[in-house]
């Protein structure tokens, strides 16, 4: 099951990356150079510029780096508001908050099991906040994500 989840996530990321690469931006919103997603994963900083934001049944904010194979994704309801929320392991609940971490070079993947997300700013153009979560790495270990922060384009 975990291999199927990894394959599905990789397929989605490749598709989104291809779409993002092939589409030009005609957005007049804030400069994307101010957008980021960063956190410590087991004590080591990972940082992503210009995280992708996708609205479907829920909002996903994804930072990925093809060179390192690292991916961090945050999930929120579409109608997100300022506040502190528990991150739970309820991937089918579109009203829940969640997070995941993958390292395709190290074959490590976790869906969150516990954590928090604090949304500090929501405007028509920006969503910003902090997060932390912990989960099983699928190899008998634990992945601990701390000191996370993000500022991303708010697609409505």
ROLOMAR-674524 format. One record per residue: residue number from 1; residue in one letter; x, z, y of N, C-alpha, C in turn. Coordinates in Angstrom, 1 decimal, padded with zeros to 4 digits. Each point is the difference from the previous one (the first is absolute). Example, Ala and Ser with C-alpha at 12.3 -4.5 7.8 and 13.67 -1.06 7.14 Angstrom:
<kedrens>
<1 'a' <013.2 007.8 -005.7> <-000.9 000.0 001.2> <000.9 000.0 001.2>>,
<2 's' <-000.4 -000.7 001.1> <000.9 000.0 001.1> <-000.8 000.8 001.1>>,
</kedrens>
This chain:
<kedrens>
<1 'x' <000.8 000.0 -001.2> <-000.8 000.0 001.2> <000.9 000.0 001.3>>,
<2 'x' <001.1 000.8 -000.1> <000.8 000.1 001.2> <000.7 -001.4 000.2>>,
<3 'x' <000.4 -000.7 -001.0> <000.6 -001.3 000.1> <-001.0 -001.0 000.6>>,
<4 'x' <-001.3 000.1 -000.4> <-001.0 -000.9 000.6> <-000.2 000.3 001.5>>,
<5 'x' <000.1 001.3 000.4> <-000.1 000.4 001.4> <001.1 -000.6 000.8>>,
<6 'x' <001.2 000.1 -000.6> <001.2 -000.5 000.7> <-000.1 -001.5 000.2>>,
<7 'x' <-000.4 -000.7 -001.1> <-000.1 -001.4 000.1> <-001.0 -000.5 001.0>>,
<8 'x' <-001.2 000.8 000.1> <-001.0 -000.4 000.9> <000.5 000.3 001.5>>,
<9 'x' <000.7 001.1 000.2> <000.5 000.3 001.3> <001.0 -001.0 000.4>>,
<10 'x' <000.9 -000.4 -000.9> <001.0 -001.0 000.3> <-000.6 -001.3 000.4>>,
<11 'x' <-001.1 -000.4 -000.7> <-000.7 -001.3 000.2> <-000.6 000.1 001.4>>,
<12 'x' <-000.7 001.1 000.3> <-000.6 000.1 001.4> <001.1 000.0 001.1>>,
<13 'x' <001.1 000.7 -000.2> <001.1 000.0 001.0> <000.5 -001.4 000.2>>,
<14 'x' <000.3 -000.8 -001.1> <000.5 -001.3 000.1> <-001.0 -000.9 000.7>>,
<15 'x' <-001.3 000.1 -000.3> <-001.0 -000.8 000.6> <-000.1 000.3 001.5>>,
<16 'x' <000.0 001.3 000.4> <-000.2 000.4 001.4> <001.3 -000.5 000.7>>,
<17 'x' <001.2 000.2 -000.6> <001.2 -000.4 000.7> <000.0 -001.5 000.3>>,
<18 'x' <-000.5 -000.8 -001.0> <000.0 -001.4 000.2> <-001.0 -000.4 001.1>>,
<19 'x' <-001.1 000.6 000.0> <-001.0 -000.2 001.0> <000.5 000.4 001.4>>,
<20 'x' <000.6 001.1 000.1> <000.6 000.5 001.2> <001.1 -000.9 000.5>>,
<21 'x' <000.8 -000.5 -000.9> <001.1 -000.9 000.4> <-000.5 -001.4 000.5>>,
<22 'x' <-001.1 -000.4 -000.6> <-000.5 -001.4 000.3> <-001.0 000.0 001.2>>,
<23 'x' <-000.4 001.1 000.4> <-001.0 000.1 001.1> <000.6 000.3 001.3>>,
<24 'x' <-000.3 -000.7 001.1> <000.5 000.3 001.3> <-000.9 001.1 000.6>>,
<25 'x' <000.6 000.7 000.9> <-000.7 001.1 000.7> <-000.5 -000.4 001.3>>,
<26 'x' <-001.3 000.0 000.3> <-000.5 -000.3 001.3> <-000.6 001.3 000.6>>,
<27 'x' <000.4 001.2 -000.5> <-000.6 001.2 000.5> <000.6 000.3 001.3>>,
<28 'x' <-000.8 000.5 000.9> <000.4 000.4 001.3> <000.1 001.6 000.1>>,
<29 'x' <000.1 000.6 -001.2> <000.1 001.5 000.0> <001.4 000.4 000.3>>,
<30 'x' <000.2 001.3 -000.1> <001.3 000.6 000.3> <001.1 -000.7 -000.8>>,
<31 'x' <001.2 000.1 000.5> <001.2 -000.6 -000.6> <000.2 000.7 -001.4>>,
<32 'x' <000.3 -000.8 -001.0> <000.1 000.6 -001.3> <001.4 000.7 -000.2>>,
<33 'x' <000.9 -000.2 000.9> <001.3 000.7 -000.1> <-000.2 001.5 000.1>>,
<34 'x' <-001.1 000.5 000.4> <-000.3 001.4 000.1> <-000.7 000.6 -001.3>>,
<35 'x' <-000.2 -000.9 -001.0> <-000.7 000.4 -001.2> <001.0 000.4 -001.1>>,
<36 'x' <-000.2 001.0 -000.7> <000.9 000.5 -001.1> <-000.7 000.8 -001.0>>,
<37 'x' <000.6 000.2 -001.1> <-000.4 000.9 -001.1> <001.3 000.6 -000.5>>,
<38 'x' <000.2 001.3 000.0> <001.2 000.6 -000.5> <-000.3 001.3 -000.6>>,
<39 'x' <000.9 000.4 -001.0> <-000.1 001.3 -000.7> <001.2 000.3 -000.8>>,
<40 'x' <000.1 001.2 -000.4> <001.1 000.4 -001.0> <-000.7 -000.1 -001.4>>,
<41 'x' <000.7 -000.6 -000.9> <-000.4 -000.1 -001.4> <001.1 000.7 -000.8>>,
<42 'x' <-000.4 001.2 -000.6> <001.0 000.8 -000.7> <001.2 000.3 000.9>>,
<43 'x' <-000.2 000.2 001.3> <001.1 000.4 000.9> <000.7 -001.2 000.6>>,
<44 'x' <-000.3 -001.2 -000.3> <000.7 -001.2 000.6> <-001.0 -000.8 000.9>>,
<45 'x' <000.5 -000.3 001.2> <-000.9 -000.7 000.9> <-000.2 -001.5 -000.4>>,
<46 'x' <-001.3 -000.4 000.1> <-000.3 -001.4 -000.2> <-000.8 -000.3 001.3>>,
<47 'x' <000.3 -001.2 000.6> <-000.7 -000.4 001.2> <-000.4 -001.5 000.0>>,
<48 'x' <-001.1 -000.2 000.5> <-000.6 -001.4 000.1> <-000.4 -000.3 001.4>>,
<49 'x' <000.4 -001.2 000.5> <-000.6 -000.4 001.3> <-001.2 -000.9 -000.3>>,
<50 'x' <-000.9 000.0 000.9> <-001.2 -000.8 000.0> <-000.8 000.1 -001.4>>,
<51 'x' <-000.5 001.1 -000.3> <-000.8 000.1 -001.3> <-001.2 -000.9 000.1>>,
<52 'x' <-000.3 -000.5 -001.2> <-001.2 -000.9 -000.1> <-001.3 000.9 -000.1>>,
<53 'x' <-001.0 -000.4 000.7> <-001.3 000.7 -000.1> <-001.0 -001.0 -000.5>>,
<54 'x' <-000.8 000.5 -001.0> <-001.0 -000.8 -000.6> <-001.3 000.8 -000.1>>,
<55 'x' <-001.1 -000.6 000.5> <-001.3 000.6 -000.2> <-000.7 -000.8 -001.1>>,
<56 'x' <-000.5 000.8 -000.9> <-000.8 -000.6 -001.1> <-001.2 001.0 -000.1>>,
<57 'x' <-000.1 000.7 -001.2> <-000.9 001.1 -000.1> <000.5 001.2 000.7>>,
<58 'x' <001.3 000.1 000.1> <000.7 001.1 000.7> <001.1 -000.6 000.8>>,
<59 'x' <000.7 000.8 000.8> <001.1 -000.5 000.8> <001.3 000.4 -000.7>>,
<60 'x' <000.9 -001.0 -000.1> <001.3 000.3 -000.6> <001.1 -000.3 001.0>>,
<61 'x' <001.0 000.9 000.1> <001.1 -000.2 000.8> <001.3 000.0 -000.9>>,
<62 'x' <000.7 -001.2 000.0> <001.0 -000.1 -001.0> <001.4 -000.4 000.7>>,
<63 'x' <001.0 000.8 -000.4> <001.3 -000.4 000.4> <000.7 -000.4 -001.3>>,
<64 'x' <000.7 -001.2 000.1> <000.8 -000.4 -001.2> <001.3 -000.7 000.4>>,
<65 'x' <000.9 000.1 -000.8> <001.3 -000.6 000.2> <000.4 -000.8 -001.3>>,
<66 'x' <000.0 -001.3 000.1> <000.3 -000.8 -001.2> <001.4 000.2 -000.5>>,
<67 'x' <001.0 000.3 000.9> <001.4 000.2 -000.3> <000.2 001.2 -000.8>>,
<68 'x' <-000.7 001.1 000.3> <000.2 001.3 -000.7> <-001.0 000.2 -001.1>>,
<69 'x' <-001.2 -000.7 000.0> <-001.0 000.1 -000.9> <-000.9 001.2 000.2>>,
<70 'x' <000.2 000.7 001.2> <-000.8 001.2 000.3> <-001.3 -000.4 000.8>>,
<71 'x' <-001.1 000.7 -000.4> <-001.3 -000.3 000.6> <-000.7 001.4 000.2>>,
<72 'x' <-000.6 000.2 001.2> <-000.8 001.2 000.2> <-001.3 -000.5 000.6>>,
<73 'x' <-001.1 000.4 -000.6> <-001.4 -000.4 000.4> <-000.8 001.2 000.2>>,
<74 'x' <-000.7 000.0 001.2> <-001.0 001.1 000.3> <-001.4 -000.6 000.0>>,
<75 'x' <-000.9 000.8 -000.4> <-001.4 -000.5 -000.1> <-000.9 001.0 000.8>>,
<76 'x' <-000.9 -000.6 000.8> <-000.9 000.8 000.8> <-001.4 -000.7 -000.1>>,
<77 'x' <-001.0 000.7 000.4> <-001.3 -000.7 000.1> <000.0 -001.0 001.1>>,
<78 'x' <-000.8 -001.0 000.1> <-000.1 -000.9 001.1> <-000.3 000.6 001.3>>,
<79 'x' <-000.9 001.0 000.0> <-000.4 000.7 001.2> <000.8 001.3 000.1>>,
<80 'x' <001.3 -000.1 000.4> <000.9 001.1 000.0> <-000.1 000.7 001.4>>,
<81 'x' <000.2 001.3 000.0> <-000.1 000.8 001.2> <001.2 001.0 000.0>>,
<82 'x' <000.3 000.5 001.2> <001.0 001.0 000.2> <-000.3 001.2 -000.9>>,
<83 'x' <001.0 000.6 -000.6> <-000.3 001.2 -000.8> <001.0 000.1 -001.1>>,
<84 'x' <000.0 001.1 -000.7> <000.9 000.2 -001.2> <-000.8 -000.1 -001.3>>,
<85 'x' <000.4 -000.8 -000.9> <-000.7 -000.3 -001.2> <000.8 000.3 -001.2>>,
<86 'x' <-000.6 000.4 -001.1> <000.7 000.2 -001.3> <000.2 -001.4 -000.6>>,
<87 'x' <001.2 -000.2 -000.5> <000.3 -001.2 -000.8> <-000.4 000.4 -001.4>>,
<88 'x' <-000.8 -000.9 -000.7> <-000.4 000.3 -001.3> <000.2 -001.2 -000.9>>,
<89 'x' <000.0 000.2 -001.3> <000.1 -001.1 -001.0> <-001.3 -000.5 -000.4>>,
<90 'x' <-000.7 -000.7 001.0> <-001.3 -000.6 -000.2> <000.0 -001.5 000.4>>,
<91 'x' <000.8 -000.8 -000.7> <000.2 -001.4 000.5> <-001.3 -000.8 000.1>>,
<92 'x' <-001.1 000.3 -000.7> <-001.2 -000.7 000.1> <-000.9 000.5 001.1>>,
<93 'x' <000.3 001.1 000.6> <-000.8 000.6 001.1> <000.4 -000.6 001.3>>,
<94 'x' <-000.7 -000.9 000.6> <000.4 -000.7 001.3> <-000.1 001.0 001.2>>,
<95 'x' <-000.5 001.2 -000.2> <-000.1 001.0 001.1> <001.1 001.0 -000.2>>,
<96 'x' <000.9 -000.2 -000.9> <001.1 001.0 -000.2> <001.3 -000.5 000.7>>,
<97 'x' <001.0 000.9 000.1> <001.3 -000.3 000.6> <001.0 000.1 -001.2>>,
<98 'x' <000.9 -001.0 000.0> <001.0 000.0 -001.1> <001.3 -000.6 000.5>>,
<99 'x' <000.9 000.0 -001.0> <001.3 -000.6 000.3> <000.7 -000.4 -001.3>>,
<100 'x' <000.9 -000.9 000.0> <000.8 -000.4 -001.2> <001.4 -000.3 000.4>>,
<101 'x' <000.9 000.1 -000.9> <001.4 -000.4 000.2> <000.4 -000.7 -001.2>>,
<102 'x' <000.7 -001.1 000.2> <000.6 -000.8 -001.1> <001.4 -000.4 000.3>>,
<103 'x' <000.8 000.0 -001.0> <001.4 -000.6 000.1> <000.2 -000.9 -001.2>>,
<104 'x' <-000.2 -001.3 000.3> <000.0 -001.0 -001.1> <001.4 -000.1 -000.6>>,
<105 'x' <001.1 000.3 000.8> <001.3 -000.1 -000.5> <000.3 001.2 -001.0>>,
<106 'x' <-000.6 001.1 000.2> <000.2 001.2 -000.8> <-001.1 000.2 -001.0>>,
<107 'x' <-001.0 -000.9 000.0> <-001.2 000.2 -000.9> <-000.7 001.3 000.2>>,
<108 'x' <-000.1 000.4 001.2> <-000.7 001.3 000.3> <-001.3 -000.4 000.8>>,
<109 'x' <-001.1 000.7 -000.4> <-001.3 -000.2 000.7> <-000.8 001.3 -000.1>>,
<110 'x' <-000.6 000.3 001.1> <-000.9 001.1 000.0> <-001.2 -000.2 000.9>>,
<111 'x' <-001.2 000.4 -000.5> <-001.1 000.2 000.9> <000.0 001.4 000.3>>,
<112 'x' <-000.4 000.3 001.2> <000.0 001.4 000.5> <-000.8 000.9 -001.0>>,
<113 'x' <000.4 001.2 -000.1> <-000.8 001.0 -000.7> <-000.5 001.1 001.0>>,
<114 'x' <000.8 000.4 000.9> <-000.4 000.9 001.1> <000.7 -000.3 001.2>>,
<115 'x' <-000.5 000.4 001.2> <000.7 -000.2 001.2> <-001.0 000.1 001.2>>,
<116 'x' <000.5 -000.4 001.2> <-000.8 000.0 001.2> <000.3 -001.2 000.9>>,
<117 'x' <-001.0 -000.4 000.7> <000.2 -001.1 001.0> <-000.6 000.5 001.3>>,
<118 'x' <000.7 000.0 001.1> <-000.4 000.4 001.3> <-000.1 -001.2 000.9>>,
<119 'x' <-001.2 -000.4 000.3> <-000.2 -001.1 000.9> <000.0 000.5 001.5>>,
<120 'x' <000.9 -000.4 000.8> <000.2 000.6 001.3> <-000.5 -001.0 001.1>>,
<121 'x' <-000.1 -001.3 -000.3> <-000.5 -000.9 001.0> <-000.7 -001.2 -000.6>>,
<122 'x' <-001.2 -000.3 000.5> <-000.7 -001.2 -000.5> <-000.6 -000.6 001.2>>,
<123 'x' <000.5 -001.2 000.3> <-000.6 -000.8 001.1> <-000.4 -001.4 -000.6>>,
<124 'x' <-000.5 -000.9 000.9> <-000.3 -001.3 -000.5> <001.2 -000.8 -000.5>>,
<125 'x' <001.2 000.4 000.5> <001.2 -000.7 -000.3> <001.0 000.7 -001.0>>,
<126 'x' <-000.1 001.4 000.0> <001.0 000.8 -000.7> <-000.6 001.1 -000.9>>,
<127 'x' <000.7 000.2 -001.1> <-000.3 001.2 -000.8> <001.3 000.6 -000.3>>,
<128 'x' <000.1 001.4 000.2> <001.2 000.7 000.0> <-000.2 001.3 -000.7>>,
<129 'x' <001.0 000.5 -000.7> <-000.1 001.3 -000.7> <001.2 000.4 -000.8>>,
<130 'x' <-000.2 001.1 -000.7> <001.1 000.5 -000.9> <-000.6 000.2 -001.4>>,
<131 'x' <000.9 000.1 -001.0> <-000.5 000.2 -001.4> <001.1 000.6 -000.8>>,
<132 'x' <-000.4 000.5 -001.2> <000.9 000.5 -001.0> <-000.8 000.0 -001.3>>,
<133 'x' <000.6 -000.3 -001.1> <-000.7 000.1 -001.3> <001.0 000.1 -001.2>>,
<134 'x' <-000.5 000.4 -001.1> <000.8 000.2 -001.2> <-000.7 -000.7 -001.2>>,
<135 'x' <000.8 -000.6 -000.9> <-000.6 -000.6 -001.2> <001.0 -000.1 -001.1>>,
<136 'x' <-000.5 -000.3 -001.2> <000.8 -000.2 -001.2> <000.6 -001.4 000.1>>,
<137 'x' <001.3 -000.1 -000.3> <000.7 -001.3 000.1> <-000.2 -000.9 -001.2>>,
<138 'x' <-000.7 000.4 -001.0> <-000.2 -000.8 -001.2> <001.1 000.1 -001.0>>,
<139 'x' <001.1 000.7 000.3> <001.1 000.1 -000.9> <000.3 001.5 -000.3>>,
<140 'x' <-001.0 000.8 000.2> <000.2 001.4 -000.2> <000.5 000.8 001.2>>,
<141 'x' <000.2 -000.6 001.1> <000.5 000.7 001.2> <-001.1 000.0 001.1>>,
<142 'x' <000.4 000.5 001.1> <-001.0 000.1 001.2> <000.6 -000.7 001.2>>,
<143 'x' <-000.9 -000.7 000.7> <000.4 -000.6 001.3> <-000.6 000.8 001.1>>,
<144 'x' <000.8 000.5 000.9> <-000.4 000.8 001.1> <000.2 -000.8 001.3>>,
<145 'x' <-001.1 -000.3 000.7> <000.0 -000.7 001.2> <-000.2 001.0 001.1>>,
<146 'x' <000.9 000.1 001.0> <-000.1 001.0 001.1> <000.3 -000.7 001.3>>,
<147 'x' <-000.3 000.7 001.1> <000.3 -000.3 001.3> <-000.4 -001.5 000.4>>,
<148 'x' <-001.1 -000.4 -000.6> <-000.5 -001.3 000.2> <-000.7 -000.2 001.3>>,
<149 'x' <000.2 -001.1 000.7> <-000.7 -000.3 001.2> <-000.2 -001.5 000.1>>,
<150 'x' <-001.0 -000.4 000.7> <-000.3 -001.5 000.1> <-000.7 -000.2 001.3>>,
<151 'x' <000.2 -001.2 000.5> <-000.7 -000.6 001.2> <-000.3 -001.4 -000.4>>,
<152 'x' <-001.2 -000.4 -000.2> <-000.3 -001.4 -000.4> <-001.1 -000.6 000.8>>,
<153 'x' <-000.1 -001.3 -000.1> <-001.1 -000.7 000.7> <-001.3 000.4 -000.7>>,
<154 'x' <-001.0 000.3 000.8> <-001.3 000.4 -000.5> <-000.9 -001.3 000.0>>,
<155 'x' <-000.2 -000.5 -001.2> <-000.8 -001.2 -000.2> <-001.4 000.5 -000.2>>,
<156 'x' <-001.0 -000.4 000.8> <-001.3 000.4 -000.2> <-000.9 -001.1 -000.5>>,
</kedrens>
